[in-house]
């Protein structure tokens, strides 16, 4: 499997990094029952909660656990709900939308790669806690992406944009699809500009009205940076104009966007970051880890300033599982 974890089966670990003091807090000691997935899982932040689903367990097994980490008490909780839940899988995607989590694709335990959409309604919602599945209807003319894994997905104004990944279990793609949460329908995105090459194991983050894609593997490891404008559906290659030392080529890494405090949180639809503000002028994308050609995690930090915004973040939390 692409980017296999170096030490699968290790104990789940949790770390925090402060942008105020620029220091790690070290290993955090949590309580409660944690999910079993250790690599290729998904993790989504919603307020003070981190939802973790799926992932690889050992060398071959996959998990279907859905767990939530309560940051205020450092406590894990395994979630159970009725409905049509996804089977065990990894290399899927998950995005937050209002009071629900939306999952797509991934490599399953028994059925191969998936093209199904699952929505988990939180207990705080009118429908929750409950799972709901949306599968391709019968008929060849229904627009629907092919099964895939190691793709990326981001949420922007009620639309889930899915880019890249591995299709047919071995082929890289640079397709982009958009899923309407309201209409439960797919549309293939026809874009212009410098479209990224086919790849998997990349990252995608939202910066205002744009999506930023970094690195991935499409036959060889990459370290390019491309921006997609949601409104004009146009790609721009940022690599040529980027300044400073670039991160090494990599894939199956992690990336997170830290927005100016006044900016809306497009992922969860939540309020701006709370607390006092340190002067800064840029959006910043933080990059960590990933597999290089040597097939082991490169545990070095990279930071990319993306411009825009008058002030920067007060703080950020980074979660690292191994």
LUMDO-592996 format. One line per field, with one value per residue: residue in three letters; x, y, z of N, C-alpha, C in turn. Coordinates in Angstrom, 2 decimals. Layout:
res = [Ala	...];
n.x = [X	...];
n.y = [Y	...];
n.z = [Z	...];
ca.x = [X	...];
ca.y = [Y	...];
ca.z = [Z	...];
c.x = [X	...];
c.y = [Y	...];
c.z = [Z	...];
This chain:
res = [Unk	Unk	Unk	Unk	Unk	Unk	Unk	Unk	Unk	Unk	Unk	Unk	Unk	Unk	Unk	Unk	Unk	Unk	Unk	Unk	Unk	Unk	Unk	Unk	Unk	Unk	Unk	Unk	Unk	Unk	Unk	Unk	Unk	Unk	Unk	Unk	Unk	Unk	Unk	Unk	Unk	Unk	Unk	Unk	Unk	Unk	Unk	Unk	Unk	Unk	Unk	Unk	Unk	Unk	Unk	Unk	Unk	Unk	Unk	Unk	Unk	Unk	Unk	Unk	Unk	Unk	Unk	Unk	Unk	Unk	Unk	Unk	Unk	Unk	Unk	Unk	Unk	Unk	Unk	Unk	Unk	Unk	Unk	Unk	Unk	Unk	Unk	Unk	Unk	Unk	Unk	Unk	Unk	Unk	Unk	Unk	Unk	Unk	Unk	Unk	Unk	Unk	Unk	Unk	Unk	Unk	Unk	Unk	Unk	Unk	Unk	Unk	Unk	Unk	Unk	Unk	Unk	Unk	Unk	Unk	Unk	Unk	Unk	Unk	Unk	Unk	Unk	Unk	Unk	Unk	Unk	Unk	Unk	Unk	Unk	Unk	Unk	Unk	Unk	Unk	Unk	Unk	Unk	Unk	Unk	Unk	Unk	Unk	Unk	Unk	Unk	Unk	Unk	Unk	Unk	Unk	Unk	Unk	Unk	Unk	Unk	Unk	Unk	Unk	Unk	Unk	Unk	Unk	Unk	Unk	Unk	Unk	Unk	Unk	Unk	Unk	Unk	Unk	Unk	Unk	Unk	Unk	Unk	Unk	Unk	Unk	Unk	Unk	Unk	Unk	Unk	Unk	Unk	Unk	Unk	Unk	Unk	Unk	Unk	Unk	Unk	Unk	Unk	Unk	Unk	Unk	Unk	Unk	Unk	Unk	Unk	Unk	Unk	Unk	Unk	Unk	Unk	Unk	Unk	Unk	Unk	Unk	Unk	Unk	Unk	Unk	Unk	Unk	Unk	Unk	Unk	Unk	Unk	Unk	Unk	Unk	Unk	Unk	Unk	Unk	Unk	Unk	Unk	Unk	Unk	Unk	Unk	Unk	Unk	Unk	Unk	Unk	Unk	Unk	Unk	Unk	Unk	Unk	Unk	Unk	Unk	Unk	Unk	Unk	Unk	Unk	Unk	Unk	Unk	Unk	Unk	Unk	Unk	Unk	Unk	Unk	Unk	Unk	Unk	Unk	Unk	Unk	Unk	Unk	Unk	Unk	Unk	Unk	Unk	Unk	Unk	Unk	Unk	Unk	Unk	Unk	Unk	Unk	Unk	Unk	Unk	Unk	Unk	Unk	Unk	Unk	Unk	Unk	Unk	Unk	Unk	Unk	Unk	Unk	Unk	Unk	Unk	Unk	Unk	Unk	Unk	Unk];
n.x = [0.84	0.42	2.74	3.11	2.72	5.41	5.78	3.40	0.66	1.51	1.06	-1.66	-0.98	-0.86	-0.24	0.53	1.02	2.15	1.65	2.18	4.28	5.92	6.53	6.53	4.21	4.66	3.96	0.55	-1.48	-4.20	-7.61	-10.10	-11.80	-10.13	-10.22	-9.35	-7.84	-4.68	-3.20	-3.59	-6.10	-8.98	-9.27	-11.04	-11.60	-13.95	-14.98	-14.26	-13.84	-12.45	-12.89	-12.27	-11.93	-11.89	-9.02	-5.80	-4.99	-2.43	-0.74	-2.50	-5.23	-8.22	-10.03	-13.30	-13.99	-15.41	-14.37	-14.34	-12.51	-12.38	-11.31	-11.28	-11.32	-9.42	-10.24	-11.20	-13.86	-15.79	-18.05	-21.35	-24.00	-27.21	-28.34	-27.11	-24.02	-20.55	-18.33	-15.29	-12.33	-9.63	-7.67	-9.67	-11.85	-12.92	-15.12	-16.36	-19.66	-21.86	-23.86	-22.93	-20.84	-19.19	-18.35	-16.28	-15.47	-12.40	-10.33	-11.66	-12.27	-13.18	-14.60	-13.05	-12.05	-14.07	-16.98	-18.93	-20.98	-21.13	-22.96	-22.66	-24.69	-24.46	-24.98	-25.98	-27.55	-30.80	-31.36	-29.64	-27.90	-26.87	-26.29	-26.16	-26.41	-25.34	-25.54	-24.49	-27.11	-29.08	-28.39	-26.67	-26.27	-26.16	-24.35	-21.39	-18.54	-15.82	-14.88	-12.42	-9.31	-7.03	-7.41	-8.25	-10.43	-12.41	-14.50	-16.62	-18.77	-21.12	-20.53	-18.76	-15.59	-13.79	-10.64	-8.27	-6.43	-6.31	-7.54	-9.26	-7.68	-4.96	-4.26	-3.31	-5.19	-6.34	-8.82	-11.55	-14.28	-17.47	-19.61	-22.88	-24.20	-26.80	-28.38	-27.66	-26.08	-23.73	-21.21	-18.97	-16.08	-15.18	-12.33	-10.03	-6.80	-3.60	-3.76	-3.33	-1.08	-1.93	-2.34	-1.86	-2.26	-1.74	-2.26	-5.02	-6.23	-8.46	-8.43	-9.88	-11.70	-10.57	-8.80	-5.94	-3.55	-1.06	1.88	2.16	1.99	2.59	3.64	6.11	7.48	6.25	6.55	5.06	2.93	-0.37	-3.13	-6.65	-9.37	-12.49	-14.67	-14.12	-13.21	-10.57	-7.18	-4.01	-0.53	1.50	4.10	6.29	6.50	6.88	8.65	11.66	13.04	11.82	9.68	10.79	10.02	7.05	4.49	1.30	1.33	0.61	-1.41	-2.38	-4.45	-3.96	-5.87	-6.37	-7.67	-10.15	-11.28	-13.72	-14.44	-14.35	-14.46	-15.90	-17.89	-17.84	-17.21	-14.83	-11.34	-10.72	-9.76	-6.85	-4.94	-2.10	-0.05	-0.01	0.26	-0.55	-2.27	-1.45	-0.05	0.56	2.78	3.42	5.42	5.02	5.66	8.78	11.03	12.49	10.61	9.84	8.59	9.10	9.89	9.75	9.09	7.25	6.41	4.12	3.50	0.58	-0.46	-2.84	-5.34	-5.15	-4.16	-2.70	-2.84	-3.80	-3.23	-2.61	-3.56	-2.07	-2.52	-1.07	-0.90	0.36];
n.y = [-1.19	2.28	4.49	3.14	2.86	3.37	2.12	0.32	-0.38	0.68	2.28	4.56	7.98	11.36	14.72	18.19	21.40	24.66	27.79	30.14	29.96	28.47	25.77	22.23	20.47	17.99	14.49	13.95	12.82	10.93	9.91	7.29	5.28	4.85	5.16	2.48	2.88	3.62	4.63	6.29	7.13	9.33	12.66	15.19	18.48	19.98	22.64	22.20	19.53	16.54	14.43	11.13	8.66	5.29	3.79	2.10	-0.97	-2.62	-4.63	-5.38	-5.21	-3.19	-0.44	0.34	2.09	4.94	7.65	10.23	12.96	14.76	17.84	19.54	17.93	16.04	13.50	10.42	9.06	6.43	6.32	5.30	4.49	4.24	3.15	3.19	2.41	3.05	0.48	-1.10	0.74	2.55	5.43	7.10	9.99	12.77	15.36	18.22	19.39	21.66	20.16	17.62	14.92	14.18	11.51	10.00	7.55	5.60	2.74	-0.32	-3.00	-5.42	-4.95	-3.65	-0.58	2.31	4.21	5.39	7.66	8.70	9.96	11.20	12.03	14.22	13.99	16.38	17.26	17.36	14.90	13.10	10.83	9.34	7.26	7.69	6.58	7.22	6.03	5.23	5.61	3.28	3.04	4.24	6.94	8.59	11.05	10.30	9.84	7.54	4.63	5.29	6.03	7.52	10.15	13.69	15.83	18.68	21.07	23.62	26.11	24.44	22.62	19.76	19.29	17.03	15.79	14.19	11.16	7.51	5.44	2.53	0.92	1.26	3.34	6.73	9.78	12.98	13.98	16.11	16.31	17.55	17.54	18.12	18.92	19.63	18.78	16.17	15.25	14.64	16.31	16.50	18.48	20.90	22.45	25.24	26.67	25.88	22.76	20.41	17.62	14.08	12.40	11.00	10.80	13.43	16.71	18.88	22.05	24.64	28.06	30.84	31.66	29.69	26.63	24.93	22.82	20.50	18.76	15.13	11.93	10.82	8.73	9.60	11.32	14.56	18.15	20.35	23.29	24.22	26.31	26.41	28.18	28.51	29.96	30.84	28.51	27.91	26.94	27.75	27.66	27.83	27.29	28.28	30.95	30.83	31.60	31.16	28.20	25.19	22.49	19.03	16.75	14.75	12.48	11.33	12.92	15.45	18.41	21.66	24.52	27.73	30.38	33.97	35.61	36.89	35.59	33.39	30.08	27.76	25.04	23.90	25.71	27.38	29.86	32.68	32.31	32.37	34.75	36.84	38.68	38.23	40.36	39.73	39.04	37.08	34.21	30.92	27.79	24.81	22.11	18.68	15.77	12.69	10.42	9.94	9.15	7.23	5.94	6.53	8.46	11.93	13.90	16.80	20.27	22.40	25.60	27.55	30.69	32.27	34.68	37.46	38.68	40.57	40.03	37.47	34.10	33.45	31.13	27.60	24.16	21.04	17.74	14.61	11.37	8.11];
n.z = [0.00	-0.69	0.85	3.36	6.90	9.16	11.67	12.29	14.50	16.88	20.10	20.43	20.15	21.34	20.67	21.31	19.86	20.33	18.87	20.04	21.96	20.39	20.82	21.57	23.59	24.46	25.06	25.47	28.11	27.88	28.66	28.75	26.18	23.26	19.63	17.29	14.98	13.49	11.39	8.19	8.85	9.35	10.62	12.17	13.21	15.29	16.84	20.20	19.91	18.57	15.93	15.06	12.63	11.41	9.73	9.61	11.25	12.61	10.15	8.09	8.77	9.07	10.51	11.83	13.74	15.30	16.95	19.47	20.65	23.57	24.09	26.32	28.56	28.02	27.15	25.65	23.66	22.44	19.76	19.18	16.98	15.37	12.09	8.66	8.60	7.68	6.49	7.76	7.01	5.34	4.26	3.35	3.17	5.21	6.08	7.85	8.36	9.41	11.80	11.28	10.02	7.02	5.05	2.55	0.11	0.14	1.05	1.63	4.01	2.87	0.49	-1.39	-3.03	-2.34	-3.38	-2.01	-0.10	3.22	5.95	9.15	11.70	14.34	17.91	18.76	16.71	15.04	13.94	15.04	17.41	14.36	11.50	7.94	4.62	1.24	-1.84	-5.23	-7.50	-9.47	-12.92	-15.77	-16.39	-14.24	-12.66	-11.00	-9.00	-9.60	-7.64	-5.10	-3.34	-0.96	-1.73	-1.64	0.28	0.74	2.44	1.32	1.68	1.82	-0.15	-1.08	-2.17	-4.00	-4.75	-6.89	-6.04	-5.86	-8.34	-9.59	-8.09	-8.58	-10.32	-10.66	-10.39	-11.57	-11.40	-10.44	-8.32	-7.22	-4.48	-3.62	-0.59	0.09	-2.11	-2.46	-4.61	-7.31	-9.25	-11.92	-11.95	-14.23	-14.94	-15.39	-16.32	-14.79	-14.32	-11.68	-11.86	-12.14	-8.98	-5.66	-2.08	-1.41	0.11	0.88	1.61	2.80	1.98	2.50	-0.30	-1.78	-2.59	-1.50	-2.76	-1.92	-2.75	-2.83	-4.56	-7.78	-9.29	-8.80	-5.93	-4.99	-4.54	-5.13	-5.14	-5.49	-6.30	-6.17	-7.34	-6.00	-6.98	-9.65	-10.64	-11.37	-11.74	-10.27	-10.37	-7.65	-7.11	-8.61	-7.88	-5.19	-2.20	-0.25	1.45	0.16	1.32	1.45	-1.26	-0.88	0.38	1.70	3.98	6.48	6.60	7.65	7.74	9.02	9.75	9.38	12.33	11.93	9.85	8.41	9.56	7.27	7.23	9.44	9.76	11.92	14.55	14.35	15.34	18.85	21.43	22.18	19.70	17.69	15.76	12.31	8.82	7.06	5.69	6.74	5.92	7.51	7.40	7.92	8.36	6.46	3.69	2.15	-0.55	0.81	2.27	4.94	7.76	7.42	9.81	9.99	10.12	7.91	6.69	4.93	3.72	2.59	1.93	2.14	4.41	7.43	9.93	11.97	13.40	16.82	18.19	17.70	17.47	17.12	16.15	16.39	15.38	15.91];
ca.x = [0.00	1.22	3.07	2.82	3.24	6.69	5.62	1.99	0.35	1.98	0.04	-2.13	-0.31	-1.46	0.68	0.05	2.06	1.68	2.26	2.56	5.62	6.68	7.04	5.68	3.87	5.00	2.89	-0.59	-2.03	-5.65	-8.38	-11.21	-11.57	-9.77	-10.42	-8.24	-7.08	-3.41	-2.65	-4.55	-7.42	-9.37	-9.41	-11.70	-11.80	-15.20	-14.96	-13.31	-13.92	-11.74	-13.51	-11.33	-12.62	-11.22	-7.57	-5.18	-4.64	-1.46	-0.27	-3.52	-6.57	-8.73	-10.94	-14.54	-14.26	-15.57	-14.10	-14.28	-11.61	-12.83	-10.09	-11.33	-11.06	-8.44	-10.93	-11.70	-15.16	-16.20	-19.42	-22.22	-25.22	-27.98	-28.30	-26.26	-22.67	-19.51	-17.53	-13.90	-11.63	-8.67	-7.40	-10.91	-11.85	-13.99	-15.23	-17.42	-20.67	-22.88	-23.90	-22.69	-19.58	-19.43	-17.25	-16.32	-14.45	-11.48	-10.09	-12.40	-11.72	-13.56	-15.24	-12.17	-12.23	-15.46	-17.44	-20.12	-20.98	-21.79	-23.10	-22.89	-25.35	-24.04	-26.05	-26.54	-28.44	-32.16	-31.43	-28.58	-26.79	-27.36	-25.58	-26.97	-25.56	-25.79	-24.82	-24.84	-28.37	-29.00	-28.46	-25.32	-26.18	-26.10	-22.96	-20.88	-17.12	-15.46	-14.28	-11.07	-8.71	-5.89	-7.80	-8.47	-11.77	-12.58	-15.85	-16.70	-20.14	-22.08	-20.08	-17.57	-14.74	-12.91	-9.61	-7.19	-6.54	-6.05	-8.73	-8.98	-6.72	-3.54	-4.04	-3.48	-6.11	-6.45	-10.21	-12.16	-15.72	-18.07	-20.82	-23.78	-24.80	-28.24	-29.06	-27.16	-25.75	-22.35	-20.92	-17.53	-15.66	-14.38	-11.54	-9.07	-5.53	-2.58	-4.36	-2.31	-0.90	-2.56	-1.58	-2.55	-1.50	-1.50	-3.15	-5.78	-6.79	-9.22	-7.95	-10.87	-12.47	-9.66	-8.26	-4.50	-3.10	0.39	2.67	1.54	2.77	1.96	4.73	7.25	7.06	6.20	6.47	4.48	1.81	-1.31	-4.33	-7.86	-10.36	-13.81	-15.63	-13.81	-12.80	-9.31	-5.98	-2.80	0.64	2.19	5.46	7.31	6.63	7.09	9.95	12.18	13.32	10.62	9.77	11.15	8.87	6.48	3.07	0.66	1.70	-0.52	-1.35	-3.49	-4.44	-4.22	-6.43	-6.50	-8.76	-11.44	-11.77	-14.67	-13.97	-15.16	-14.57	-16.96	-18.89	-17.81	-16.81	-13.40	-10.53	-10.97	-8.63	-6.11	-4.40	-0.74	-0.02	0.53	-0.43	-0.73	-2.70	-0.29	-0.31	1.58	2.95	4.20	5.56	4.82	6.64	9.66	11.46	13.00	9.45	9.68	8.11	10.04	9.26	10.20	8.01	7.33	5.36	3.96	2.64	-0.23	-0.95	-4.22	-5.61	-4.34	-3.58	-2.53	-3.49	-3.33	-2.65	-3.12	-3.30	-1.73	-2.65	-0.23	-1.14	1.28];
ca.y = [0.00	3.51	5.21	2.31	3.40	2.77	1.24	0.12	-1.10	1.36	2.89	5.85	9.07	12.66	15.80	19.54	22.36	26.02	28.80	31.28	29.71	27.73	24.59	21.06	20.22	16.62	13.50	14.22	11.60	10.99	8.87	6.77	4.29	5.51	4.34	1.57	3.22	4.25	5.32	6.47	7.47	10.72	13.42	16.46	19.33	20.74	23.30	21.58	18.09	15.97	13.17	10.25	7.48	4.33	3.69	0.79	-1.58	-3.64	-4.59	-5.66	-4.94	-1.83	-0.17	1.09	2.85	6.39	8.16	11.69	13.40	15.97	18.56	20.19	16.94	15.08	12.22	9.78	8.39	5.72	6.67	4.27	5.08	3.42	3.57	2.51	2.90	2.56	-0.66	-0.78	1.30	3.61	6.26	7.77	11.41	13.21	16.80	18.62	20.29	21.91	19.17	16.29	14.57	13.58	10.62	9.54	6.69	4.85	1.31	-1.04	-4.28	-6.56	-4.59	-2.87	0.86	2.71	5.49	5.72	8.81	8.45	11.14	10.91	13.15	14.29	13.95	17.72	17.54	16.86	13.52	12.26	10.31	8.39	7.14	7.66	6.27	7.65	5.25	5.55	5.00	2.47	3.82	4.68	8.37	9.34	11.48	9.76	9.51	6.14	4.33	5.83	6.13	8.45	11.40	14.76	16.40	19.88	21.62	25.06	26.62	23.37	21.78	18.96	19.15	15.85	15.88	13.22	9.85	6.31	4.77	1.18	0.33	1.47	4.48	8.08	10.62	14.39	14.38	16.81	16.20	18.34	16.91	19.06	18.34	19.88	18.03	14.79	14.98	14.86	16.95	16.57	19.87	21.24	23.60	25.81	27.01	24.83	21.68	19.54	16.30	13.02	12.14	10.55	11.07	14.86	17.37	20.02	22.87	25.79	29.39	31.77	31.12	28.87	25.39	24.81	21.43	20.39	17.52	13.89	11.02	10.43	8.02	10.05	12.27	15.94	19.19	21.53	23.93	24.76	26.92	26.30	29.19	27.88	30.77	30.83	27.14	28.07	26.54	28.54	27.01	28.76	26.80	29.11	32.23	30.61	32.03	30.41	26.78	24.38	21.17	17.92	16.04	13.81	12.17	10.84	13.81	16.19	19.86	22.38	25.95	28.65	31.55	35.19	35.40	37.41	34.79	32.36	28.70	27.16	23.60	23.55	26.76	27.90	31.25	32.92	31.93	33.21	35.22	37.99	38.52	38.70	40.92	38.93	39.45	36.02	32.84	30.03	26.36	24.05	20.79	17.82	14.35	12.15	9.47	10.31	7.98	6.21	5.31	6.74	9.82	13.04	14.64	18.18	21.22	23.38	26.60	28.29	31.87	32.32	36.04	37.75	38.82	41.59	39.55	36.03	33.33	33.54	29.84	26.47	22.86	20.05	16.40	13.68	10.00	7.14];
ca.z = [0.00	-0.76	2.07	4.52	8.15	9.50	12.82	12.54	15.71	18.08	20.93	19.97	20.86	21.10	20.97	21.06	19.51	20.52	18.01	20.87	22.50	19.39	21.51	21.79	25.00	24.79	24.98	26.34	28.69	27.76	29.31	27.99	25.13	22.02	18.43	17.02	13.79	13.79	10.22	7.10	9.39	9.17	11.86	11.89	14.38	15.37	18.14	21.12	19.71	17.42	15.54	14.36	12.11	10.56	9.78	9.61	12.53	12.25	8.77	7.10	9.25	9.04	11.62	11.59	14.96	15.29	18.29	19.64	21.71	24.25	24.42	27.62	29.61	27.49	27.27	24.44	23.74	21.23	19.43	18.60	16.44	14.46	10.70	7.67	8.90	6.77	6.92	8.10	5.85	5.53	3.07	2.99	3.54	6.09	6.25	8.77	7.78	10.40	12.87	10.74	9.39	5.71	4.68	1.16	-0.45	0.97	0.79	2.66	4.47	2.03	-0.78	-2.24	-2.91	-2.21	-3.91	-1.23	0.81	4.51	6.80	10.57	12.37	15.73	18.91	18.89	15.59	15.18	13.45	15.59	16.58	13.36	10.23	6.73	3.47	-0.08	-2.84	-6.62	-7.95	-10.68	-14.16	-16.16	-16.65	-12.99	-12.40	-9.73	-9.14	-9.48	-6.33	-4.97	-2.02	-0.88	-2.34	-0.67	0.28	1.56	2.43	1.06	1.50	1.57	-1.25	-0.79	-3.34	-3.91	-5.80	-7.00	-5.42	-6.64	-8.86	-10.11	-7.14	-8.89	-11.20	-10.12	-11.14	-11.20	-11.47	-9.32	-8.24	-6.16	-3.95	-2.97	0.62	0.06	-3.16	-2.49	-6.01	-7.73	-10.54	-12.22	-12.09	-15.40	-14.50	-16.34	-15.70	-14.68	-13.54	-11.11	-12.46	-11.34	-7.75	-4.46	-0.86	-1.28	1.05	0.38	2.68	2.33	2.35	1.98	-1.41	-2.60	-2.05	-1.75	-2.83	-1.77	-2.86	-3.27	-5.38	-9.03	-9.94	-7.99	-4.91	-5.44	-3.52	-5.74	-4.46	-6.47	-5.71	-6.96	-6.98	-6.03	-7.73	-11.08	-10.97	-12.08	-11.03	-10.40	-9.78	-6.76	-6.85	-9.24	-7.17	-3.76	-1.69	0.88	1.21	0.04	1.96	0.59	-1.85	0.09	0.27	2.93	5.07	7.04	6.42	8.28	7.46	10.13	9.10	10.19	13.28	11.48	8.74	8.75	9.50	6.23	7.43	10.37	9.83	13.28	14.72	14.22	16.48	20.00	22.19	21.69	18.36	17.42	14.40	11.23	7.61	6.08	5.94	6.77	5.85	8.22	6.81	8.80	8.11	5.13	3.20	1.05	-1.29	1.72	2.89	6.38	7.98	7.54	10.89	10.00	9.88	6.84	6.80	3.69	3.81	1.39	1.69	2.48	5.83	8.07	11.18	11.98	14.44	18.19	18.57	16.94	18.08	16.12	16.69	15.63	15.82	15.31];
c.x = [0.88	1.49	2.80	3.46	4.49	6.55	4.14	1.78	0.86	0.81	-0.34	-1.52	-0.89	-0.49	0.00	1.23	1.48	2.42	2.62	3.98	6.51	7.31	6.01	5.39	4.24	3.78	1.79	-1.18	-3.55	-6.29	-9.47	-10.79	-11.32	-10.04	-9.17	-7.37	-5.81	-2.80	-3.69	-5.96	-7.79	-9.53	-9.96	-11.93	-13.11	-15.28	-13.88	-13.31	-13.13	-12.35	-12.54	-12.08	-11.69	-9.72	-7.09	-4.82	-3.69	-1.11	-1.38	-4.92	-6.92	-9.79	-12.19	-14.92	-14.44	-15.40	-14.08	-13.38	-12.12	-11.60	-10.11	-11.01	-9.99	-8.99	-11.41	-13.06	-15.44	-17.69	-20.14	-23.49	-25.91	-27.81	-27.33	-24.84	-21.66	-18.79	-16.10	-13.16	-10.51	-8.48	-8.69	-10.77	-13.03	-13.96	-16.39	-18.37	-21.78	-22.79	-23.67	-21.27	-19.89	-18.18	-17.41	-15.16	-13.64	-11.36	-10.68	-11.74	-11.98	-14.06	-14.32	-12.39	-13.70	-15.73	-18.69	-19.88	-21.73	-21.84	-23.43	-23.47	-24.99	-25.25	-26.73	-27.51	-29.82	-32.27	-30.50	-28.83	-27.28	-26.46	-26.58	-26.03	-26.20	-24.92	-25.30	-26.13	-28.13	-29.13	-27.12	-25.17	-26.13	-24.65	-22.51	-19.40	-16.88	-14.88	-12.83	-10.62	-7.51	-6.15	-7.83	-9.90	-11.78	-14.03	-15.79	-18.15	-21.12	-21.73	-18.80	-16.80	-13.75	-11.93	-8.65	-7.50	-6.14	-7.39	-8.30	-7.82	-5.25	-3.26	-4.25	-4.44	-5.97	-7.87	-10.60	-13.67	-16.22	-19.41	-21.63	-24.44	-26.32	-28.98	-28.67	-26.80	-24.30	-22.30	-19.41	-17.17	-14.80	-13.64	-10.61	-7.78	-4.56	-3.11	-3.27	-2.24	-1.60	-1.70	-2.48	-1.69	-1.12	-2.36	-3.85	-6.39	-7.50	-8.59	-8.89	-11.72	-11.61	-9.27	-6.79	-4.11	-1.58	0.84	1.82	2.48	1.98	2.92	6.05	6.73	7.16	6.24	5.90	3.27	0.91	-2.57	-5.49	-8.88	-11.75	-14.79	-15.38	-13.43	-11.54	-8.16	-4.84	-1.67	1.41	3.66	6.51	7.56	6.87	8.51	10.37	12.41	12.03	10.78	10.22	9.89	8.38	5.04	2.62	1.14	0.43	-0.31	-2.57	-3.34	-4.77	-4.62	-6.31	-7.72	-10.12	-12.04	-12.73	-14.02	-14.84	-15.34	-15.78	-18.05	-18.93	-17.35	-15.32	-12.66	-10.71	-9.66	-7.95	-5.42	-2.96	-0.69	0.64	-0.30	-0.87	-1.56	-1.44	-0.75	0.85	1.59	3.81	4.24	5.38	5.94	7.46	10.05	11.95	11.89	9.47	9.27	9.25	9.47	9.86	9.03	8.30	6.17	5.31	3.02	1.91	-0.82	-2.40	-4.41	-4.66	-3.63	-3.58	-3.12	-2.94	-2.65	-3.17	-2.76	-3.05	-1.78	-1.88	-0.41	-0.13	1.08];
c.y = [1.24	4.10	4.44	2.91	2.65	1.76	1.05	-0.67	-0.46	1.93	4.26	6.96	10.40	13.74	17.14	20.46	23.77	26.96	30.06	31.12	28.95	26.46	23.47	20.94	18.81	15.72	13.84	12.90	11.71	9.81	8.38	5.80	5.01	4.60	3.54	1.98	3.98	4.97	5.30	6.69	8.88	11.36	14.80	17.20	20.09	21.36	22.72	20.06	17.68	14.60	12.38	9.01	6.61	4.29	2.26	0.33	-2.73	-3.53	-4.73	-5.26	-3.46	-1.67	0.55	1.91	4.33	6.87	9.67	11.99	14.72	16.72	19.14	19.23	15.92	13.65	11.73	9.14	7.72	5.96	5.50	4.93	4.08	3.93	2.75	3.07	2.35	1.35	-0.20	-0.32	2.22	4.36	6.86	9.26	11.70	14.73	17.08	19.58	20.46	20.93	17.76	16.17	13.83	12.81	10.19	8.62	5.92	3.40	0.51	-2.37	-5.40	-6.18	-3.85	-1.39	1.23	4.03	5.95	6.96	8.41	9.75	10.69	12.15	13.12	14.28	15.31	18.07	16.94	15.39	12.58	11.75	9.24	8.45	7.13	7.47	6.76	6.95	5.59	4.86	4.15	3.36	4.41	6.19	9.22	9.76	11.00	9.43	8.01	5.88	4.78	5.86	7.07	9.74	12.49	15.25	17.61	20.34	23.13	25.41	25.53	22.45	21.05	18.74	18.01	15.91	14.70	11.88	8.72	5.69	3.45	0.52	0.62	2.74	5.80	8.87	12.06	14.90	15.20	16.68	17.07	17.70	17.95	18.39	18.49	18.99	16.57	14.38	15.33	15.59	16.94	18.00	20.00	22.53	24.06	26.16	25.85	23.75	20.78	18.20	15.25	12.66	11.56	10.91	12.52	15.41	18.53	20.75	24.07	27.07	30.40	31.11	30.28	27.61	25.32	23.35	21.41	18.95	16.33	13.07	10.64	9.65	8.40	11.10	13.70	16.88	20.49	22.03	24.57	25.26	26.83	27.32	28.58	28.65	30.72	29.45	27.13	27.66	27.52	27.78	28.05	28.42	27.75	30.41	32.07	30.99	31.18	28.95	25.97	23.07	20.12	17.35	14.96	13.48	11.50	11.63	14.45	17.68	20.48	23.86	26.73	29.97	32.78	35.07	35.88	36.56	33.72	31.00	27.96	25.66	23.27	24.59	27.43	29.34	31.42	32.44	32.90	33.70	36.42	37.65	39.02	39.22	39.95	39.21	38.30	34.87	31.97	28.58	25.63	22.62	19.94	16.39	13.96	11.24	10.08	9.04	6.87	5.49	5.39	8.19	10.82	14.00	16.03	19.07	22.08	24.34	27.39	29.46	32.07	33.70	36.20	37.85	39.81	41.09	38.03	35.38	33.64	32.24	28.78	25.20	21.88	18.67	15.44	12.28	9.08	5.78];
c.z = [0.00	0.61	3.33	5.77	8.57	10.64	13.13	13.82	16.97	18.85	20.37	20.82	20.43	21.56	20.71	20.79	19.61	19.59	18.80	21.37	21.53	19.99	21.49	23.28	25.42	24.69	25.98	26.82	28.72	28.48	28.36	26.91	23.81	20.83	18.10	15.84	14.12	12.58	9.09	7.61	8.98	10.54	11.51	13.21	14.25	16.76	19.03	21.01	18.48	17.14	14.67	13.91	11.28	10.75	9.80	11.00	12.23	10.78	7.74	7.52	9.16	10.12	11.12	12.82	14.65	16.72	18.31	20.83	22.25	24.74	25.83	28.76	29.22	27.57	25.91	24.71	22.40	21.00	18.78	18.11	15.53	13.04	9.87	7.80	7.90	7.37	7.23	6.85	6.29	4.21	2.51	3.29	4.44	6.18	7.20	8.06	8.81	11.56	12.36	10.20	8.10	5.29	3.22	0.87	0.55	0.54	1.94	2.98	3.47	0.64	-1.73	-2.04	-3.02	-2.92	-3.17	-0.37	2.07	5.29	8.21	11.23	13.84	16.66	19.06	17.77	15.84	14.80	14.20	16.98	15.62	12.12	9.07	5.54	2.19	-1.12	-4.24	-7.01	-9.20	-11.92	-14.52	-16.30	-15.38	-12.74	-11.03	-9.92	-8.98	-8.09	-6.27	-3.52	-2.11	-1.67	-1.27	-0.79	1.20	1.43	2.24	0.77	1.09	0.43	-0.84	-2.09	-3.11	-5.08	-5.71	-6.37	-6.35	-7.05	-9.49	-9.36	-7.45	-9.69	-10.48	-11.01	-10.69	-11.41	-10.24	-9.43	-7.09	-5.78	-3.21	-1.77	0.57	-0.92	-3.22	-3.92	-6.29	-9.06	-10.75	-12.54	-13.34	-15.06	-15.61	-15.59	-15.70	-13.74	-12.98	-11.84	-11.58	-10.14	-6.68	-3.26	-0.69	-0.13	0.36	1.57	2.06	2.86	1.73	0.91	-2.33	-1.84	-2.44	-1.67	-2.76	-1.94	-3.31	-4.12	-6.62	-9.89	-9.32	-7.01	-5.43	-4.24	-4.10	-4.95	-5.51	-5.76	-6.69	-6.45	-7.12	-6.93	-9.23	-11.58	-11.83	-11.17	-11.30	-9.70	-8.96	-6.59	-7.39	-8.49	-5.68	-3.36	-0.51	0.54	1.20	0.80	0.95	-0.08	-0.89	-0.28	1.56	4.15	5.64	6.78	7.07	7.98	8.73	9.51	9.98	11.08	12.79	10.37	9.23	8.65	8.49	6.43	8.28	10.45	11.18	13.33	14.47	15.46	17.62	20.62	21.57	20.38	18.31	15.99	13.42	9.99	6.71	6.62	5.95	6.71	6.51	7.70	7.73	8.27	6.66	4.70	2.07	0.30	-0.39	2.47	4.42	6.61	8.10	8.58	11.04	9.64	8.66	6.99	5.50	3.93	2.50	1.12	2.11	3.97	6.47	9.32	11.18	13.21	15.82	18.60	17.61	17.68	16.97	16.76	15.80	16.20	15.15	15.94];
